[in-house]
Every structure is written in C-alpha cells, then in structure tokens.
Amino acid sequence: MADVVERPRSRLMFLLPGLVFGALVVLFGVQLISGKNPAEVPSVLINKPVPTFSLAPLEGLLANGQPVPGFSNDDLKGRVTVVNVWASWCAPCRQEHPLLVDLARDPSIRVVGINQKDNPDNARRFLGALGNPYAAVGVDPNGRASIDWGVYGVPETFIVGPDGTIRYKHIGPLTPENFNAFKERLSQIPRA
C-alpha cells in the first residue's frame, strides 16, 4: 500500500524539472518577443532630483593650467548636464571616451565625471592620454555617491535637466551604435 502512495509523488518529482524548464522557456520567449532591451534597467530616479552629494576634485587634474573642480548636486542645476560614471580600470570606459570628448564640444551641454573607486594617479593618466571631456571631476573613492545614483557598474551615463532632475540613465558604454540615440534623448531635454 505504501508503494501506491509513493508513485504519484515520484511522478511529480520526475515532471517538475521539465515543468520549470518549460516555464523558463516561455518567460524568455515573451521577453524576446516584447522587444525590450534587457540592458535597459528602469531607474526609480528618473524625473527625480539628483541625490544629495558633494565630491572632491581629482587632485592634480588641470585644464588650461587651472585645477578641474569637483562638484555637488547644486552644481547640476542651470543647464543640461551629462554625468558619466567612469574609472581608469574600466575597459568599456576607455572605448566610450572618444564619444564623450565629442559630446563635450557642444557648448550647450556640460559633461562632468564621477571617478569611481579609482587610483588618482591612474585616473589622471587616463585623462592625460585620452583627453579630458569633463568640466568637473568628482572623486568617489568608496562608491557611496555612485550607489546613491543607482549605479550598477561603470560606465553609466546620466542626463540631468537644468532643473536638477535625472532625465535619462544609460547603462553600459556609449558606442557608435547607440550614440546617436543618446544624443537624440539629449536633444529632447529643454535647455535653460
């Protein structure tokens, strides 16, 4: 009699992995068909004020013979600002850097950088070798400010409106393939 009770349970245990696998196939199929980009993780900070922060400058970094300042949340008001979170040890940061240099040529846009968990000497060498697109560079040695911004990893790039609200978050590197779409989003932000 014990065998009769055990059989339905053993059949269920045999079918369970197949049912779980089937459910996952359906879930991934729906995601694939939906056309959503899995790299686009929605941020709860979109259309919210930038977090409160104050970052010291990258010591020794100069532009036109003058020290490049750090920045705070108050500095992100008054004009459209692109905030790029980067590090010298980040290979994708190196790949996207020429696009940031190009973007910084637009006088209607301010580009600033948050240097995350980096060695200051390496960060200065990185910018010395590739060019400095940043009007300000704030140092985030322990990643606390980046966490407040909702950063998952470097690089990430934000568009901040002149009112100091986060309007867009781009996860991963800017590339030639996505740069025009990024600039299109940027052009949709009203200037001050």
N, CA, C and O of each residue as an XYZ file, in Angstrom:
768
protein
N       0.804     -1.177      0.000
C       0.000      0.000      0.000
C       0.865      1.267      0.000
O       0.480      2.284     -0.577
N       2.021      1.205      0.641
C       2.926      2.349      0.672
C       3.430      2.688     -0.732
O       3.674      3.855     -1.040
N       3.586      1.660     -1.589
C       4.051      1.904     -2.953
C       3.040      2.711     -3.766
O       3.430      3.529     -4.600
N       1.756      2.489     -3.531
C       0.706      3.193     -4.268
C       0.745      4.679     -3.936
O       0.545      5.507     -4.826
N       0.992      5.035     -2.698
C       1.038      6.435     -2.283
C       2.301      7.106     -2.818
O       2.257      8.286     -3.166
N       3.399      6.408     -2.893
C       4.678      6.967     -3.326
C       4.703      7.260     -4.827
O       5.373      8.207     -5.238
N       4.012      6.500     -5.649
C       4.108      6.649     -7.111
C       3.668      8.012     -7.619
O       4.412      8.612     -8.395
N       2.514      8.542     -7.238
C       2.146      9.866     -7.751
C       3.163     10.943     -7.358
O       3.443     11.849     -8.143
N       3.701     10.847     -6.177
C       4.696     11.825     -5.735
C       5.970     11.688     -6.568
O       6.554     12.698     -6.959
N       6.407     10.477     -6.844
C       7.623     10.283     -7.625
C       7.423     10.740     -9.069
O       8.359     11.249     -9.687
N       6.232     10.569     -9.608
C       5.960     11.082    -10.966
C       6.027     12.602    -10.984
O       6.567     13.197    -11.916
N       5.475     13.223     -9.949
C       5.508     14.682     -9.868
C       6.951     15.174     -9.767
O       7.316     16.160    -10.408
N       7.757     14.506     -8.980
C       9.161     14.888     -8.847
C       9.903     14.702    -10.174
O      10.824     15.458    -10.485
N       9.500     13.698    -10.950
C      10.111     13.456    -12.244
C       9.702     14.546    -13.247
O      10.517     14.952    -14.075
N       8.466     15.018    -13.182
C       7.955     16.020    -14.114
C       8.336     17.450    -13.738
O       8.370     18.323    -14.606
N       8.621     17.703    -12.476
C       8.888     19.057    -12.001
C      10.024     19.757    -12.756
O       9.828     20.898    -13.174
N      11.195     19.148    -12.955
C      12.241     19.857    -13.717
C      11.790     20.230    -15.131
O      12.126     21.306    -15.625
N      11.049     19.368    -15.768
C      10.548     19.664    -17.112
C       9.565     20.825    -17.105
O       9.594     21.672    -17.999
N       8.695     20.868    -16.102
C       7.740     21.973    -15.984
C       8.453     23.297    -15.724
O       8.096     24.318    -16.311
N       9.449     23.286    -14.857
C      10.217     24.505    -14.568
C      10.949     24.966    -15.828
O      10.939     26.156    -16.145
N      11.581     24.044    -16.546
C      12.276     24.389    -17.772
C      11.297     24.986    -18.794
O      11.602     25.994    -19.431
N      10.142     24.374    -18.945
C       9.130     24.880    -19.875
C       8.678     26.285    -19.507
O       8.508     27.133    -20.383
N       8.485     26.536    -18.224
C       8.081     27.871    -17.775
C       9.162     28.905    -18.089
O       8.851     30.021    -18.505
N      10.421     28.541    -17.894
C      11.514     29.459    -18.211
C      11.595     29.751    -19.709
O      11.844     30.888    -20.110
N      11.386     28.731    -20.530
C      11.395     28.924    -21.983
C      10.302     29.911    -22.380
O      10.541     30.803    -23.195
N       9.123     29.763    -21.819
C       8.011     30.675    -22.124
C       8.362     32.090    -21.664
O       8.147     33.049    -22.405
N       8.899     32.229    -20.450
C       9.261     33.546    -19.927
C      10.296     34.232    -20.812
O      10.131     35.401    -21.160
N      11.370     33.514    -21.182
C      12.393     34.107    -22.035
C      11.844     34.421    -23.424
O      12.229     35.420    -24.031
N      10.961     33.585    -23.922
C      10.348     33.830    -25.223
C       9.518     35.100    -25.223
O       9.581     35.886    -26.169
N       8.750     35.302    -24.180
C       7.940     36.520    -24.059
C       8.845     37.742    -23.998
O       8.554     38.754    -24.638
N       9.942     37.668    -23.239
C      10.887     38.778    -23.153
C      11.500     39.081    -24.516
O      11.660     40.246    -24.883
N      11.840     38.047    -25.256
C      12.457     38.214    -26.563
C      11.485     38.856    -27.551
O      11.865     39.746    -28.311
N      10.250     38.409    -27.538
C       9.236     38.926    -28.453
C       8.828     40.350    -28.093
O       8.455     41.128    -28.972
N       8.898     40.701    -26.800
C       8.441     42.028    -26.361
C       9.281     43.147    -26.962
O       8.815     44.283    -27.042
N      10.506     42.853    -27.388
C      11.355     43.869    -27.986
C      12.039     44.769    -26.983
O      12.738     45.702    -27.379
N      11.861     44.520    -25.697
C      12.522     45.328    -24.682
C      13.998     44.988    -24.643
O      14.390     43.830    -24.786
N      14.808     46.012    -24.447
C      16.250     45.823    -24.344
C      16.566     45.378    -22.916
O      16.307     46.131    -21.978
N      17.119     44.174    -22.723
C      17.409     43.716    -21.372
C      18.477     44.552    -20.674
O      18.590     44.497    -19.450
N      19.262     45.325    -21.425
C      20.271     46.181    -20.814
C      19.645     47.437    -20.217
O      20.281     48.115    -19.409
N      18.414     47.756    -20.599
C      17.752     48.936    -20.070
C      17.021     48.579    -18.786
O      15.911     48.048    -18.800
N      17.674     48.886    -17.686
C      17.072     48.650    -16.382
C      16.429     49.965    -15.962
O      17.121     50.976    -15.845
N      15.125     49.970    -15.735
C      14.495     51.234    -15.374
C      15.032     51.747    -14.039
O      15.268     50.971    -13.114
N      15.217     53.022    -13.955
C      15.721     53.632    -12.734
C      14.576     54.327    -12.016
O      13.774     55.026    -12.635
N      14.508     54.130    -10.711
C      13.475     54.811     -9.919
C      13.810     56.286     -9.773
O      12.987     57.058     -9.281
N      15.002     56.691    -10.192
C      15.418     58.086    -10.045
C      15.040     58.964    -11.233
O      15.204     60.183    -11.181
N      14.534     58.351    -12.308
C      14.159     59.152    -13.479
C      13.053     60.130    -13.066
O      12.082     59.766    -12.404
N      13.242     61.388    -13.486
C      12.347     62.503    -13.166
C      12.304     62.844    -11.680
O      11.340     63.431    -11.188
N      13.370     62.464    -10.975
C      13.533     62.830     -9.567
C      14.795     63.693     -9.460
O      15.683     63.608    -10.309
N      14.871     64.524     -8.412
C      16.093     65.322     -8.238
C      17.312     64.422     -8.043
O      17.212     63.328     -7.488
N      18.459     64.902     -8.510
C      19.685     64.131     -8.300
C      19.887     63.965     -6.800
O      19.461     64.815     -6.018
N      20.537     62.871     -6.392
C      20.778     62.690     -4.962
C      21.677     63.799     -4.409
O      22.431     64.430     -5.150
N      21.587     64.019     -3.135
C      22.449     64.995     -2.476
C      23.841     64.395     -2.326
O      24.000     63.308     -1.771
N      24.843     65.107     -2.823
C      26.222     64.629     -2.737
C      27.166     65.809     -2.904
O      26.777     66.875     -3.382
N      28.397     65.600     -2.507
C      29.460     66.570     -2.732
C      30.746     65.776     -2.904
O      31.175     65.069     -1.992
N      31.358     65.896     -4.079
C      32.556     65.119     -4.392
C      33.760     66.039     -4.550
O      33.699     67.057     -5.240
N      34.847     65.662     -3.901
C      36.103     66.403     -4.005
C      36.661     66.254     -5.416
O      36.354     65.286     -6.112
N      37.484     67.217     -5.836
C      38.090     67.119     -7.170
C      39.161     66.038     -7.219
O      39.661     65.589     -6.188
N      39.500     65.634     -8.425
C      40.618     64.727     -8.659
C      41.884     65.564     -8.549
O      42.230     66.311     -9.464
N      42.563     65.430     -7.426
C      43.729     66.275     -7.149
C      44.775     66.159     -8.246
O      45.105     65.072     -8.718
N      45.285     67.330     -8.635
C      46.335     67.370     -9.632
C      45.839     67.399    -11.063
O      46.643     67.531    -11.986
N      44.530     67.280    -11.275
C      43.983     67.322    -12.633
C      43.816     68.781    -13.044
O      43.135     69.559    -12.376
N      44.455     69.132    -14.157
C      44.422     70.505    -14.648
C      43.805     70.568    -16.033
O      43.894     69.623    -16.817
N      43.184     71.687    -16.316
C      42.691     72.007    -17.663
C      43.043     73.463    -17.917
O      42.659     74.339    -17.143
N      43.763     73.725    -18.981
C      44.232     75.075    -19.308
C      44.986     75.695    -18.139
O      44.862     76.891    -17.875
N      45.768     74.875    -17.438
C      46.588     75.359    -16.335
C      45.839     75.585    -15.030
O      46.438     75.992    -14.035
N      44.540     75.326    -15.023
C      43.719     75.532    -13.821
C      43.230     74.192    -13.289
O      42.980     73.267    -14.063
N      43.091     74.083    -11.956
C      42.568     72.831    -11.389
C      41.128     72.572    -11.854
O      40.303     73.485    -11.887
N      40.844     71.324    -12.208
C      39.483     70.927    -12.571
C      38.736     70.697    -11.262
O      39.194     69.928    -10.417
N      37.591     71.357    -11.085
C      36.892     71.255     -9.799
C      36.160     69.918     -9.622
O      35.886     69.206    -10.588
N      35.858     69.606     -8.373
C      34.896     68.554     -8.070
C      33.509     69.165     -8.245
O      33.385     70.266     -8.782
N      32.478     68.475     -7.805
C      31.141     69.053     -7.939
C      30.173     68.412     -6.962
O      30.449     67.381     -6.349
N      29.029     69.065     -6.845
C      27.973     68.586     -5.952
C      26.646     68.634     -6.694
O      26.574     69.072     -7.842
N      25.610     68.181     -6.025
C      24.280     68.209     -6.636
C      23.855     69.630     -7.008
O      23.152     69.819     -8.001
N      24.265     70.623     -6.236
C      23.889     72.011     -6.549
C      24.500     72.490     -7.864
O      23.947     73.372     -8.521
N      25.637     71.913     -8.248
C      26.301     72.306     -9.492
C      25.603     71.759    -10.735
O      25.962     72.124    -11.854
N      24.614     70.891    -10.551
C      23.942     70.266    -11.692
C      22.647     70.988    -12.053
O      21.783     70.419    -12.720
N      22.513     72.213    -11.624
C      21.332     72.998    -11.954
C      21.727     74.137    -12.886
O      22.854     74.629    -12.846
N      20.781     74.544    -13.724
C      21.000     75.699    -14.575
C      21.248     75.382    -16.037
O      21.048     76.235    -16.902
N      21.684     74.154    -16.324
C      21.897     73.770    -17.718
C      21.859     72.252    -17.824
O      21.953     71.545    -16.821
N      21.721     71.768    -19.032
C      21.714     70.319    -19.256
C      23.123     69.798    -18.977
O      24.114     70.348    -19.459
N      23.187     68.724    -18.186
C      24.477     68.148    -17.803
C      24.465     66.648    -18.055
O      23.500     65.956    -17.731
N      25.539     66.168    -18.632
C      25.751     64.734    -18.790
C      26.713     64.324    -17.681
O      27.819     64.856    -17.576
N      26.279     63.371    -16.854
C      27.098     62.867    -15.757
C      27.536     61.456    -16.122
O      26.712     60.552    -16.257
N      28.849     61.282    -16.280
C      29.410     59.993    -16.670
C      30.161     59.399    -15.483
O      31.038     60.043    -14.907
N      29.808     58.161    -15.121
C      30.488     57.447    -14.044
C      31.519     56.542    -14.703
O      31.173     55.707    -15.540
N      32.795     56.705    -14.327
C      33.876     56.045    -15.042
C      35.018     55.684    -14.086
O      35.036     56.107    -12.930
N      35.952     54.907    -14.584
C      37.174     54.564    -13.860
C      38.255     54.196    -14.875
O      37.957     53.714    -15.968
N      39.496     54.424    -14.505
C      40.602     54.121    -15.417
C      40.767     52.623    -15.636
O      41.275     52.211    -16.679
N      40.355     51.807    -14.687
C      40.496     50.349    -14.793
C      39.384     49.712    -15.630
O      39.384     48.499    -15.837
N      38.459     50.508    -16.101
C      37.284     50.031    -16.834
C      37.555     50.075    -18.344
O      37.649     51.155    -18.929
N      37.679     48.904    -18.968
C      37.946     48.841    -20.416
C      36.832     49.490    -21.245
O      37.148     50.226    -22.179
N      35.540     49.256    -20.952
C      34.496     49.925    -21.730
C      34.532     51.455    -21.578
O      34.107     52.176    -22.481
N      35.038     51.949    -20.437
C      35.168     53.404    -20.261
C      36.167     53.967    -21.274
O      35.974     55.051    -21.824
N      37.214     53.221    -21.501
C      38.227     53.627    -22.479
C      37.625     53.652    -23.889
O      37.928     54.543    -24.682
N      36.774     52.670    -24.193
C      36.163     52.587    -25.517
C      35.176     53.725    -25.761
O      35.095     54.241    -26.875
N      34.417     54.126    -24.726
C      33.414     55.178    -24.931
C      33.996     56.580    -24.851
O      33.343     57.545    -25.249
N      35.208     56.702    -24.346
C      35.781     58.013    -24.056
C      35.818     58.970    -25.258
O      35.489     60.144    -25.090
N      36.201     58.522    -26.457
C      36.191     59.460    -27.591
C      34.801     60.059    -27.856
O      34.701     61.197    -28.315
N      33.754     59.321    -27.577
C      32.400     59.846    -27.776
C      32.086     60.932    -26.751
O      31.401     61.905    -27.065
N      32.588     60.769    -25.522
C      32.399     61.812    -24.509
C      33.179     63.076    -24.881
O      32.702     64.193    -24.681
N      34.375     62.884    -25.422
C      35.170     64.024    -25.878
C      34.408     64.765    -26.980
O      34.375     65.995    -26.993
N      33.803     64.025    -27.891
C      33.000     64.627    -28.959
C      31.793     65.369    -28.384
O      31.485     66.484    -28.806
N      31.117     64.752    -27.426
C      29.928     65.349    -26.810
C      30.274     66.649    -26.091
O      29.488     67.596    -26.109
N      31.441     66.700    -25.460
C      31.849     67.876    -24.691
C      32.101     69.095    -25.570
O      32.201     70.211    -25.062
N      32.204     68.897    -26.875
C      32.425     70.024    -27.790
C      31.172     70.880    -27.964
O      31.255     72.014    -28.434
N      30.010     70.338    -27.584
C      28.750     71.082    -27.691
C      28.658     72.057    -26.518
O      28.557     71.629    -25.368
N      28.692     73.370    -26.797
C      28.698     74.343    -25.706
C      27.394     74.396    -24.905
O      27.365     74.972    -23.817
N      26.326     73.809    -25.425
C      25.053     73.850    -24.695
C      24.946     72.721    -23.658
O      23.977     72.651    -22.901
N      25.958     71.840    -23.638
C      25.941     70.689    -22.741
C      27.182     70.731    -21.853
O      28.290     70.986    -22.323
N      26.979     70.482    -20.593
C      28.104     70.346    -19.657
C      28.303     68.862    -19.389
O      27.352     68.160    -19.047
N      29.534     68.379    -19.541
C      29.860     66.982    -19.264
C      30.722     66.949    -18.001
O      31.763     67.604    -17.931
N      30.278     66.180    -17.007
C      31.040     66.014    -15.773
C      31.225     64.526    -15.524
O      30.484     63.700    -16.056
N      32.219     64.192    -14.712
C      32.511     62.796    -14.460
C      32.592     62.472    -12.979
O      33.099     63.259    -12.179
N      32.085     61.301    -12.630
C      32.273     60.745    -11.294
C      33.289     59.626    -11.451
O      33.015     58.611    -12.091
N      34.466     59.819    -10.862
C      35.538     58.826    -10.943
C      35.358     57.865     -9.766
O      35.588     58.219     -8.610
N      34.941     56.647    -10.091
C      34.537     55.683     -9.071
C      35.655     54.711     -8.708
O      36.245     54.071     -9.578
N      35.937     54.611     -7.403
C      36.834     53.588     -6.847
C      38.122     53.452     -7.661
O      38.492     52.356     -8.082
N      38.788     54.567     -7.871
C      39.948     54.580     -8.755
C      41.176     55.104     -8.025
O      41.066     55.800     -7.016
N      42.339     54.759     -8.548
C      43.589     55.306     -8.076
C      43.752     56.677     -8.743
O      43.687     56.765     -9.969
N      43.962     57.752     -7.966
C      44.052     59.091     -8.573
C      45.124     59.222     -9.650
O      44.904     59.884    -10.664
N      46.284     58.596     -9.438
C      47.336     58.669    -10.454
C      46.883     58.016    -11.754
O      47.120     58.552    -12.837
N      46.238     56.868    -11.650
C      45.748     56.172    -12.844
C      44.656     56.990    -13.540
O      44.607     57.044    -14.768
N      43.782     57.625    -12.754
C      42.711     58.441    -13.341
C      43.296     59.626    -14.109
O      42.846     59.939    -15.212
N      44.300     60.284    -13.521
C      44.942     61.424    -14.223
C      45.640     60.960    -15.496
O      45.559     61.626    -16.528
N      46.330     59.810    -15.427
C      46.992     59.275    -16.635
C      45.966     58.944    -17.718
O      46.194     59.225    -18.895
N      44.844     58.352    -17.329
C      43.766     58.003    -18.255
C      43.319     59.250    -19.021
O      43.252     59.246    -20.250
N      43.014     60.320    -18.271
C      42.542     61.550    -18.909
C      43.660     62.244    -19.677
O      43.408     62.882    -20.699
N      44.894     62.124    -19.190
C      46.027     62.717    -19.903
C      46.245     62.050    -21.256
O      46.590     62.716    -22.232
N      46.047     60.751    -21.313
C      46.267     60.007    -22.553
C      45.110     60.149    -23.534
O      45.325     60.228    -24.743
N      43.887     60.182    -23.018
C      42.710     60.164    -23.899
C      42.020     61.506    -24.060
O      41.141     61.648    -24.910
N      42.397     62.485    -23.267
C      41.743     63.786    -23.297
C      40.723     63.886    -22.175
O      40.168     62.885    -21.723
N      40.490     65.116    -21.738
C      39.555     65.333    -20.641
C      38.296     66.034    -21.136
O      38.322     67.237    -21.398
N      37.191     65.297    -21.268
C      35.946     65.923    -21.707
C      35.174     66.591    -20.563
O      34.166     67.257    -20.799
N      35.648     66.412    -19.327
C      34.875     66.795    -18.147
C      35.149     68.223    -17.693
O      36.302     68.621    -17.526
N      34.084     68.988    -17.494
C      34.190     70.323    -16.914
C      34.470     70.220    -15.422
O      35.025     71.145    -14.828
N      34.090     69.104    -14.816
C      34.351     68.831    -13.401
C      34.492     67.324    -13.246
O      33.844     66.550    -13.950
N      35.355     66.916    -12.306
C      35.529     65.502    -11.996
C      35.455     65.354    -10.482
O      36.284     65.895     -9.751
N      34.452     64.614    -10.026
C      34.319     64.329     -8.611
C      34.825     62.934     -8.315
O      34.547     61.993     -9.058
N      35.563     62.802     -7.236
C      36.149     61.526     -6.857
C      35.209     60.819     -5.878
O      34.802     61.387     -4.865
N      34.878     59.584     -6.199
C      34.003     58.744     -5.365
C      34.814     57.514     -4.937
O      34.630     56.429     -5.489
N      35.711     57.682     -3.955
C      36.667     56.614     -3.642
C      36.038     55.328     -3.113
O      36.574     54.245     -3.350
N      34.928     55.420     -2.410
C      34.304     54.210     -1.864
C      33.022     53.816     -2.587
O      32.389     52.827     -2.217
N      32.627     54.572     -3.611
C      31.440     54.257     -4.397
C      30.122     54.671     -3.764
O      29.060     54.326     -4.282
N      30.164     55.401     -2.660
C      28.932     55.785     -1.953
C      28.029     56.671     -2.823
O      26.826     56.428     -2.915
N      28.600     57.682     -3.453
C      27.788     58.570     -4.301
C      27.204     57.795     -5.478
O      26.055     58.011     -5.862
N      27.997     56.894     -6.046
C      27.520     56.091     -7.180
C      26.332     55.230     -6.764
O      25.377     55.078     -7.525
N      26.387     54.673     -5.573
C      25.258     53.877     -5.070
C      24.016     54.752     -4.963
O      22.923     54.333     -5.342
N      24.185     55.972     -4.445
C      23.042     56.881     -4.333
C      22.441     57.222     -5.691
O      21.242     57.484     -5.796
N      23.265     57.220     -6.722
C      22.797     57.466     -8.087
C      22.149     56.214     -8.685
O      21.533     56.291     -9.748
N      22.276     55.079     -8.026
C      21.709     53.838     -8.547
C      22.601     53.165     -9.574
O      22.112     52.430    -10.432
N      23.906     53.406     -9.498
C      24.853     52.849    -10.459
C      25.054     51.364    -10.168
O      25.307     50.966     -9.031
N      24.935     50.553    -11.225
C      25.173     49.111    -11.134
C      26.637     48.789    -11.375
O      27.183     47.875    -10.758
N      27.266     49.526    -12.259
C      28.659     49.303    -12.622
C      29.084     50.379    -13.588
O      28.246     51.101    -14.128
N      30.375     50.493    -13.811
C      30.871     51.518    -14.723
C      31.061     50.913    -16.110
O      31.399     49.735    -16.223
N      30.854     51.682    -17.148
C      30.371     53.053    -17.142
C      28.840     53.129    -17.141
O      28.148     52.231    -17.620
N      28.360     54.201    -16.603
C      26.953     54.572    -16.711
C      26.916     56.071    -16.936
O      27.764     56.808    -16.433
N      25.933     56.512    -17.691
C      25.842     57.922    -18.058
C      24.419     58.409    -17.848
O      23.456     57.753    -18.245
N      24.304     59.565    -17.220
C      23.010     60.161    -16.899
C      22.863     61.484    -17.631
O      23.843     62.184    -17.887
N      21.624     61.810    -17.961
C      21.309     63.148    -18.455
C      20.510     63.832    -17.358
O      19.491     63.320    -16.897
N      20.998     65.011    -16.947
C      20.343     65.785    -15.896
C      19.821     67.068    -16.526
O      20.560     67.785    -17.202
N      18.553     67.349    -16.301
C      17.948     68.565    -16.835
C      18.405     69.794    -16.076
O      18.992     69.677    -15.000
N      18.142     70.983    -16.630
C      18.579     72.220    -15.976
C      17.927     72.441    -14.610
O      18.409     73.243    -13.810
N      16.841     71.735    -14.350
C      16.184     71.851    -13.047
C      16.785     70.907    -12.005
O      16.314     70.856    -10.869
N      17.833     70.154    -12.394
C      18.497     69.256    -11.457
C      17.830     67.903    -11.305
O      18.077     67.198    -10.326
N      16.978     67.525    -12.271
C      16.350     66.201    -12.210
C      17.019     65.261    -13.210
O      17.474     65.670    -14.278
N      17.061     63.995    -12.826
C      17.620     62.974    -13.716
C      16.577     62.678    -14.783
O      15.455     62.285    -14.465
N      16.940     62.864    -16.043
C      16.006     62.659    -17.144
C      16.208     61.337    -17.865
O      15.281     60.810    -18.481
N      17.439     60.793    -17.788
C      17.721     59.560    -18.511
C      18.949     58.899    -17.897
O      19.853     59.569    -17.398
N      18.961     57.565    -17.944
C      20.102     56.785    -17.467
C      20.488     55.788    -18.552
O      19.656     55.011    -19.020
N      21.758     55.819    -18.948
C      22.275     54.871    -19.931
C      23.228     53.929    -19.219
O      24.241     54.363    -18.671
N      22.911     52.646    -19.221
C      23.746     51.641    -18.581
C      24.704     51.064    -19.610
O      24.303     50.705    -20.717
N      25.969     50.980    -19.234
C      26.977     50.446    -20.137
C      27.632     51.553    -20.935
O      27.314     52.729    -20.758
N      28.544     51.178    -21.810
C      29.283     52.191    -22.560
C      28.460     52.812    -23.683
O      27.610     52.164    -24.293
N      28.737     54.071    -23.930
C      28.242     54.693    -25.152
C      29.082     54.114    -26.282
O      30.301     53.992    -26.166
N      28.421     53.763    -27.365
C      29.100     53.162    -28.510
C      28.673     53.892    -29.778
O      27.681     54.620    -29.764
N      29.408     53.709    -30.874
C      28.960     54.312    -32.133
C      27.535     53.871    -32.506
O      26.805     54.618    -33.157
N      27.146     52.658    -32.091
C      25.808     52.150    -32.424
C      24.704     52.826    -31.610
O      23.594     52.989    -32.117
N      24.971     53.221    -30.373
C      23.906     53.813    -29.559
C      24.086     55.313    -29.325
O      23.244     55.945    -28.686
N      25.170     55.879    -29.834
C      25.479     57.280    -29.550
C      24.453     58.244    -30.149
O      24.082     59.227    -29.508
N      23.997     57.971    -31.363
C      23.002     58.865    -31.966
C      21.693     58.851    -31.181
O      21.062     59.895    -31.014
N      21.280     57.681    -30.698
C      20.064     57.598    -29.881
C      20.252     58.361    -28.569
O      19.327     59.019    -28.095
N      21.451     58.273    -27.982
C      21.737     59.017    -26.754
C      21.650     60.526    -27.024
O      21.037     61.265    -26.254
N      22.270     60.976    -28.129
C      22.223     62.401    -28.468
C      20.796     62.854    -28.775
O      20.434     63.996    -28.494
N      19.989     61.969    -29.348
C      18.590     62.304    -29.610
C      17.844     62.536    -28.292
O      17.088     63.498    -28.160
N      18.060     61.655    -27.328
C      17.451     61.849    -25.991
C      17.920     63.164    -25.377
O      17.142     63.902    -24.774
N      19.199     63.433    -25.545
C      19.781     64.665    -25.007
C      19.138     65.900    -25.645
O      18.888     66.898    -24.969
N      18.880     65.823    -26.924
C      18.292     66.979    -27.623
C      16.845     67.227    -27.203
O      16.324     68.323    -27.406
N      16.201     66.235    -26.628
C      14.812     66.389    -26.199
C      14.667     67.086    -24.855
O      13.558     67.443    -24.459
N      15.771     67.281    -24.154
C      15.738     67.956    -22.849
C      15.749     69.461    -23.093
O      16.673     69.977    -23.722
N      14.737     70.170    -22.604
C      14.718     71.624    -22.810
C      15.928     72.299    -22.161
O      16.291     71.982    -21.028
N      16.539     73.215    -22.876
C      17.667     73.978    -22.335
C      17.122     75.048    -21.397
O      15.967     75.458    -21.512
N      17.952     75.489    -20.483
C      17.531     76.515    -19.504
C      17.285     77.839    -20.186
O      16.926     78.816    -19.528
